[in-house]
Amino acid sequence: MTRKSFSLLLTFGGLVLLLFGTGCGPKYPNCTNDEHCAKQGQYCVNKLCRDCADDSHCSQSDACKYCGEGFVCQRVQGCCTSDLDCPGGRCYKIPGSNLGQCGDRCRSNEDCPPGQICKGGQCVPDVECRSDADCPSGKKCVDGRCVAATCSLETIYFDFDESTLRSDARSTLNKNGECIKERNQGVLLEGHCDERGTDEYNMALGERRARAAKGYLEKISGGVKFRTISYGEERPVCTEAEESCWWRNRRAEQKFE
């Protein structure tokens, strides 16, 4: 081999060594600088390619991410930038920041659209009741609102010196029973008499009349509290000494309490 050929060979070998020496870095994931990890979109940390070296490497793609343990991008639990980050809930923004914290769909009625209220963290239709059972005594549920029941109780009447319920009295009590169930309210039953007979006798007769009405109503509108009282002849609705007045005093009135 001539001196010239040997010189050319050395030159070529040097170029090869220079090319491979500078063009090839450590085998992945080993590295000495970020360029060795650039192809994978990573960064060189302690001579190893990692997802991140600091928080800024993660927050570029997602403001809620940070560089966590093992130099891996992790998302802050509950962090959000919009409601889309909070399935079934809502993103509550931190004042002065684009970031927020996921929470319930609502925290107050103001967080809900018109016609809805906040209940248990969710917006639900603004209804006060769904059935009469949701309303207080004396009210019923109408279109989601508790309103005062409009029905009233009618008086029943008795024959002279009797506490047995007549057919017309039972018919009236049937209607009263429906009203009582509708209003779901306690009832006071008052027994009354005309002035014929002694005070003691009429007090007892008035009690029997009140109890007769009570017993009938309890069978058709159970669950409501009934109370009886007798006024005997003490509270007449009229005072004429004739049948046209007496029959009006032989009665049992029912009143909601």
Secondary structure, 3 states (H helix, E strand, C coil): CCHHHHHHHHHHHHHHHHHHHHHCCCCCCECCCHHHHHHHCCEEECCEEECCCCCHHHHCCCCCEEECHHHCEEECCCEECCHHHCCCCEEEECCCCCCEEEECCCCCHHHCCCCEEEECCEEEECCCCCCHHHCCCCEEEECCEEEECCCCCCCEECCCCCCCCCHHHHHHHHHHHHHHHHHCCCEEEEEECCCCCCHHHHHHHHHHHHHHHHHHHHHHCCCCCEEEEEEECCCCCCCCCCHHHHHHHCEEEEEEC
